[in-house]
Amino acid sequence: MNRFTLPRDIYFGENSLEVLKTLQGKRAIIVTGGSSMQKFGFLDKVKNLLEEAKMEVKLFEGVEPDPSIETVMKGAEAMREFGPDWIVSIGGGSPIDAAKAMWVFYEHPEITFEDIKDPFTIPTLRNKARFIAIPSTSGTATEVTAFSVITDYKKKIKYPLADFNITPDIAILDTEIAMTMPKQLTAHTGMDALTHAIEAYVASLRSPFSDPLAMQAIVMIKENLLNSYNGDEKARDNMHIAQCLAGMAFSNALLGITHSMAHKTGAVFHIPHGCANAVFLPYVIDFNKKACMDRYAAIARNLGLKGSNDEELVDALTKTIKELNRVMDIPTNLRDYGITEEDFNSNLDYVSENAIGDACTGSNPRTITVEEMKKLFTCIYNGTKVNF
């Protein structure tokens, strides 16, 4: 038996935040990150709309990029003290991911992080609160997914929590918020979205439900990413929708080793998640094509790329991804990112072993050993062709 799960409601387009004033409840806690949502006035707007719905509102601010277990526990404690029936998170992937994990420990204070770090081990939620996600970036799609990435800084490991219980009840994709992203963030989150869609299209749990979402997202991202990067409002709107489509696809089809590698190197080398995905993706395609050449070729055909056979079409796809990276000033290998050879070699065994154990590895279309992972990382570090 298979399953396909989505949020109950997605509100999108101009003024979609207005739905907040129609909610019914007594208390709402807003979880957010840095100062950008405050700076642009969206935090106050969300607070005012919730108060218009006759709710008492509390703020939990300061969620860091790559949210920590400690921040999650502090947020859960604040929720237990306040007792919200709505959890509303606004910002990038980090505060929304953190709020999802806070939600778990708010409703289940008796459990530990160790109890939920393995996929599909989160107990039933919605006994105390429901969840609303309002993304400010166009990439993570955490507003529609069953995932939350939390970092253990002591172990230097990112854990992708995975369970349909943490899929938000409501996602709000407001066009105006997407316009606040700076260029580099637009590039990184856009390539994150592209990686989500491509990995979902080849992942082991792909289905006739996820495939159309993934393919439409890929096409929309190719058509809009560069214009979005250059600040075009319509392209920003399209990217906000495209990344959501990709999220609905990968939340059900799951992902692959591009994400496994990005999770583990992000915690060690401090590479922004979307940037790491962008660097790794073409190399992973070359590794995976032995298992799913036809799937990658189908993507290339839908993008209008040229090739006389599947191999040439896949080469055209990887070249297209590398060209997107080049135009948006994303490095093509880890050496160019600035990681020293000494630092890379001293951490290679650690990140390779942890990447193999990552939750995303199991749904990769081609199985991979620790030794193959080390070889793949080495190709990515040096920028050499993957041919094994």
Summary of the structure (lengths in Angstrom):
residues: 388
radius of gyration: 20.0
end to end distance: 34.4
largest distance: 63.4
contacts: 1449
relative contact order: 0.11
helix: 57%
strand: 11%
